[in-house]
Amino acid sequence: MAEGLLRQKCPGLIVTSAGLMGMTGWTADPSSILIMREMGIDITAHRGRNLTEDMVNAADLILTMEAQQTHTVETRFPQSRGKVVRLGEYDDYDIADPFNRDLDFFRNTLKLIEQGVDRLIHEKRLNQRT
């Protein structure tokens, strides 16, 4: 959801998504697809993949959803320190994974993601690139 939202709000930005757990090849959750479609964003092509050292090295900014994820990324990839930001960092909140939760939980998760993305843009942590 965050990848799709970032692509919509920052069309000049290069955005990729990766996780820390082995969900490689999985499609987006049907609930994610549904609520993103309601926003006019198609995420049906999404496939899960794991974060790699090459991705970390190429990234200007790495977004996480929870403080524990930030810690894990920075521990696993020490070179990521200084470019990892928790999406809810500015307002001090974590965004729980909605996997296997109901549609309302997904909707609330999307609201938190959008709040974090908007705050990042406002704080000028995101620069549009071509």
N, C-alpha and C positions, 0 to 999 in steps of 0.2 A: 504494500500500500504506500509506504514512504517513497519508494522508487517512482511509482506512477505519479504521485503528487508532486514530487520534486521536478520530474520531467515537465509536468504541466505548468508549474509556477515559474520555472527557470529554464525555458526552452533552449537557451544557449549553453547550458551546463552539460557536461558529460557526466551521466549518472549511471552507476552500476550497483547491483545488489549482491550481497553474499552473506552467508550466515556462519555460525560457529559450530553448528551441529550437523550431522550427516544426513541432510535431506536433499542431497544432490539429485537433480533430475525431476523433483516433484513440481507439479504445477501449483499455482496459487490456490489457496483454499476457496471453495465455491462461494463462501460468504464474502470473502474479500473481493472476488470477481463481481459479485452482485452489487455491493455497495459502491465499488469504484465505478461500475457501469452507470450507476445512478448519478455520478458526478461527471459523466462523460469521458471517463478514462478507461481504456481497454487494457487490462493486464493479463489477458488470456495467454499471451506468448511467454509469460514469465516461467522460468525454470530455476529451481533452487540450485545453489552451488556453494561450496565452502570458500571462505576467505583464504587467500594464498599470500605468500611472501611477495610475489610479483605484483599482486593487486595492491598490497600495502605500500610497496615502494612507488607505484605509479600514482597513488592517490594524493590529492592535495588536502582532502578532508575526509575523515572516516566518521560516520555517524553510528551511534549505538542507541539502543532503546533503554537499557538498564545500566546502572552503575557497575554491576557485576560483569556485564559484557565489556564495558570500558576497561576494567581491570584485566579481564582475560585477554583482550586484544593487545593491551600494552605489555602484558607478561609474555605472551606467545610471540609477539613481534615488537621487541624493544624500540626498533626504529620508528614505530608509529607514534611514540610519545610526542605530544605537542600538536598532533593533527587529529586526535580522537576527541569527539565531542558527543556527549549524551544528548539526544534530541530534546529532552526536557530539562537540560542543564540550567538554562537561564531562569526557569521558574521552579527548579528543584523538584522534579518528579520523574519517576520511571514509567515506562510504557510496557505493561505486561503483554506477553505473547497471547493472542486470542485463540490460538490453536485449540480445537475441540470445545470451544465455547459457543454460546448462543449468538444470534444475530445482533442483539442489543449490545453485547460485549464488543463485537466487531465495530459497531457504529461508534461506541464510546472510545475505542482504541483509535479509530480514524480521527475523531475530534482532537485527541491528544497529539496525534502525529501532525495534524494540520496546525495546531497551536504552536508546536515546536518548530515546524518548518517556517511558519510566518515570523516567529521570533528570531530564528536564524537569519532570515532575509533582512529583517529590521536591524539586527545587530551587525549587518554587513559582513557576516562570516561566509556568505556565499557570493562569489563573483561569477558573473556570467562569462562563459568562454565559448568560442566557436570551435 
